[in-house]
């Protein structure tokens, strides 16, 4: 039951976020799909005891691959899909709790949580960059880019 | 000779306009630089050096004549992915040789002046819906869905309103999150809402600078150190504004 809930809400939330960011209307469905895939993967890993940071890396890596697929297929910039995908992973809740602990003078917990939020946003970026690098390696090995490099 | 000079300036104008629209709409630094270089080289300026930071673009074109350089300032930054996609499409068509310089400039100008594809109310509705959905994603109860829906929607509306009133990002974000905190407190004290924390987290998600944080780290990794640091500072300021707004509520609560 929870998983169905999560699938539906993550799809709607990701698509709604693309509207907030003025994304193209024709890509709303795919954006929702990318967001859903990423979030469900993260959710399943996290509830099964995988470390949050590792779960985030894996999820954002998958999001980036899905985004690149859609971007290539529909000839739109990758960022449109990847933004929708990563938004649910952004450590908003942890950052909020960190801030709250700061206000309540619990500095130990606050620094703890802030470091965690930083680690997670770093791992989102690592996941994205990783898949981009792999994508580039694959493309370069096909010797497609040599033509563009000549001038 | 005179003719060629004019042309270089025209090429630069097209590239800078494209870069400006993309940067203002939230494209990544490398994408802006890449697009500008591609446009320049498809119009025959093979040696071009764009230098892009979040607050300005420096662009110079080398050729037979002395190198020409231009700088433009970027003041207003929003997120408008539709425009990024459109400029990207134009750049593709320029590379394919479908446009003359003048046509490209006109086309880009049209994109730059076009408004958002969605109305304000659609934006507010989207913010409201996503707030409610985030509440569920963060393991909130269904009875809190409605409070989060209202709080997130009104919070986002107030963000846009305050931003129009005072064009300082920090204040509009601070005031919006203050309002979100107040509303969440209202719902919880009247017994309509259950968990204060969950409602607030769900509702501030539309304000959270997730895109900026991630872009900042990516820029840093790609070696765009200035852009990365600037975006990081921007994101930190936003996060701080949101945190401070909520913190004020807690200090009274």
Interface residues (C-beta under 8 A of the other chain):
Chain A: X5 X6 X9 X10 X12 X13 X16 X17 X18 X19 X20 X21 X22 X23 X24 X25 X27 X39 X43 X75 X76 X77 X79 X80 X83 X86 X87 X88 X90 X92 X93 X95 X96 X97 X99 X100 X102 X103 X104 X121 X122 X124 X125 X126 X128 X129 X151
Chain B: X25 X26 X27 X28 X31 X41 X46 X78 X79 X80 X81 X82 X83 X84 X85 X88 X89 X92 X116 X117 X118 X122 X123 X126 X127 X129 X130 X132 X133 X134 X136 X137 X138 X156 X197 X200 X201 X204 X205 X206 X208 X210 X211 X213 X214 X217 X218 X221 X222 X239 X242 X243 X246 X247 X250 X251
